[in-house]
């Protein structure tokens, strides 16, 4: 896992396994799994140079795009009934996303409710607008959401992490890693510790920071 994550070979960009993990946002173990079962996943065979295994960047991007499309095809169907300005709780949010339990709600929602109600027993109740639920669902599936009911038009809603101040911390961490010649491996845990958030949320913030800034 150590060493140069990418290099130019014969005028083309190549990635080693750590580079593939950094470029796709996948765990290193996931890259190993893809390669081990490449006949099943369609992962590139790769080639060896200077005693190391490499993969062409364009082959990885083609694979990853197809892999993500296949995953999106398996996702649950989103319930778009109701008004986009309705405020709903965690149970209704889970049902709208096609989940069987509120426990399956992603950190993207749990970390950023549109409203919080303080109950008499001291607990907090998270609430979201339906349009927020639909935006998260569309980010999950790759659809472009209008945040409105079907058949209406209007401006698209931003990414769920748009204007999140934590993106700046994620970007700074990526810049520091790039300056030190590090890839993204381990940055999720580091960011999670720094911000006091779950690692899944940290990984999503890093991915969004990469998308916005073009960093890898």
Secondary structure as GFF3:
##gff-version 3
##sequence-region A 1 216
A	DSSP	beta_strand	6	9	.	.	.	ID=ss1
A	DSSP	beta_strand	12	15	.	.	.	ID=ss2
A	DSSP	alpha_helix	17	24	.	.	.	ID=ss3
A	DSSP	alpha_helix	28	36	.	.	.	ID=ss4
A	DSSP	alpha_helix	38	41	.	.	.	ID=ss5
A	DSSP	beta_strand	47	49	.	.	.	ID=ss6
A	DSSP	beta_strand	52	56	.	.	.	ID=ss7
A	DSSP	alpha_helix	57	73	.	.	.	ID=ss8
A	DSSP	beta_strand	87	88	.	.	.	ID=ss9
A	DSSP	alpha_helix	90	96	.	.	.	ID=ss10
A	DSSP	three_ten_helix	102	104	.	.	.	ID=ss11
A	DSSP	alpha_helix	107	110	.	.	.	ID=ss12
A	DSSP	beta_strand	115	118	.	.	.	ID=ss13
A	DSSP	beta_strand	124	129	.	.	.	ID=ss14
A	DSSP	alpha_helix	130	141	.	.	.	ID=ss15
A	DSSP	alpha_helix	166	179	.	.	.	ID=ss16
A	DSSP	alpha_helix	187	195	.	.	.	ID=ss17
A	DSSP	alpha_helix	199	213	.	.	.	ID=ss18
###
